[in-house]
Amino acid sequence: MRYLSTRATSTDTTERKRFCEILLEGLAPDGGLYLPEHYPQIDAATLTRWRGLSYADLAFEILSLYIDDIPPTDLKAICAKTYTEAVFGTQEIVPLRKLEDGLYLEALSNGPTLAFKDLAMQLLGNLFEYELARRGEELNILGATSGDTGSAAEYAMRGKKGVRVFMISPNGRMSPFQQAQMFSLQDENIHNIAIDGVFDDCQDIVKAVSNDLDFKRQYKIGTVNSINWARLMAQVVYYFSGYFQATKSNTEKVSFSVPSGNFGNVCAGHVARSMGLPIDKLVVATNENDVLDEFFRTGVYRVRSSADTHETSSPSMDISKASNFERFVFDLLGRDGAKTKALFYDQLASQGSFDLSADAAFKSAAQRYGFVSGKSTHADRLATIRDTWQRFGSMIDTHTADGVKVAREQIQAGVPMIVLETALPIKFAATIEEALGRSPDRPARFEGIEALPKRVRLLPADVAVIKRYIADHVQ
Ligand SMILES: *Cc1c(COP(=O)(O)O)cnc(C)c1O
């Protein structure tokens, strides 16, 4: 399998890369995102064989279709070490739970940081360690976080050889639980940096450091953001697992409802569907930051300004643009790299939006790709959390509530609807208290974490200071 950029305008296939070449890279050099040259097709016999596999073995089968530069025995060992009951809490890894006839939750949030990002990030940590050791190289991961991504990355990379993490967060702006999760890590290769500023300041610093190419090269700076193909590929696995748990035979179809921000999660659903998994609808559920809902309803993709980006009670979906969306548009446009580049590079830069409403590809998109969409407000999420608790005794978080609310608008008789549970309620306790008048349950391993010693360095929001801190800590 080779990989190409969504902005590739040359048909020269010698320029295409193998998996381990793109693993440690972020964007392609032309600014596009990497995608496989084609989506391997899964026939009925294969699907039947996979139905009985453990999660780790299923992951190995799917990853093998996309990775041909890691020996199979090594890849199998990496999958076995990643997807264990000890790390994810159950033997199923992503157990399905029924709310009512036709409506299910797939629990993706029982990993170390209680959000679905662990499912991909834990694999990424093991792949990074393996590939860096093979090359005899080191990597310093620099990131900005307002919560979920930073902690998932730290828990995936802690104690890994050859990797250090420098994670910048806005001082005092994460929930106490999220701060405790990150700052209580005592591993030497994990560096928490809190700055005086907001999340945008953190991101600006990461950008400024990454744009200094000499510094980046000298200090081997890398990232783990959601545009990394390996993360997306890892997420494909739980669509297959959810399908097998909800059905008895491969003639049945299911739909998925996906609480969405950067379009990484639901893009993995698009890949699974493109491989032939019998998915009927992919429901893109957004909060008040409805960039994606607007696109699927109207064909207009309009990036928001920061003034126009709302702070909501489902903060991991508060985005101004969807950084993985270019992948789907590339497929939608028949994999025309020149056209994709014209939209995402030229038009977005000059106008802040593009309009595909008149394009034949957009008009048939729902039918060909199964995408539909909807959104929720804070009041909708409160009502959904309350309803799900009162009628089914099931406590869901604010992001999952968005998925359930929009799922109900799209349910069709005879097609099971699986809502992806993307976080546990304990991470967003304040809203649960607002909805239910009680605090969420806390998994035993997180009892008292707020009282643990904290390992964090407070620094000014100054690029030069951050660079000096990194330089001083990479030896
Ligand atoms: C990251 C995140 C999302 C959004 O996922 P995308 O892949 O960015 O669309 C939704 N819910 C939770 C809890 C998250 O952490």
The ligand as a Tripos MOL2 file, in Angstrom:
@<TRIPOS>MOLECULE
LIG
   15    15     1     0     0
SMALL
NO_CHARGES

@<TRIPOS>ATOM
      1 C1        -12.0500   14.7670   20.0490 C.3       1 LIG1
      2 C2        -13.4200   14.5260   20.5450 C.ar      1 LIG1
      3 C3        -14.5600   14.6130   19.7040 C.ar      1 LIG1
      4 C4        -14.4630   15.0380   18.2460 C.3       1 LIG1
      5 O1        -13.8410   14.0750   17.4220 O.3       1 LIG1
      6 P1        -13.2790   14.4650   15.9740 P.3       1 LIG1
      7 O2        -12.5040   13.2980   15.5370 O.co2     1 LIG1
      8 O3        -12.4340   15.6970   16.1570 O.co2     1 LIG1
      9 O4        -14.4700   14.7420   15.0930 O.co2     1 LIG1
     10 C5        -15.8070   14.3050   20.2290 C.ar      1 LIG1
     11 N1        -15.9510   13.9680   21.5280 N.ar      1 LIG1
     12 C6        -14.8890   13.8820   22.3720 C.ar      1 LIG1
     13 C7        -15.1320   13.5330   23.7970 C.3       1 LIG1
     14 C8        -13.5870   14.1510   21.9150 C.ar      1 LIG1
     15 O5        -12.5520   14.0840   22.7680 O.3       1 LIG1
@<TRIPOS>BOND
     1     1     2 1
     2     2     3 ar
     3     2    14 ar
     4     3     4 1
     5     3    10 ar
     6     4     5 1
     7     5     6 1
     8     6     7 2
     9     6     8 1
    10     6     9 1
    11    10    11 ar
    12    11    12 ar
    13    12    13 1
    14    12    14 ar
    15    14    15 1
@<TRIPOS>SUBSTRUCTURE
     1 LIG1         1 GROUP 0 **** ****
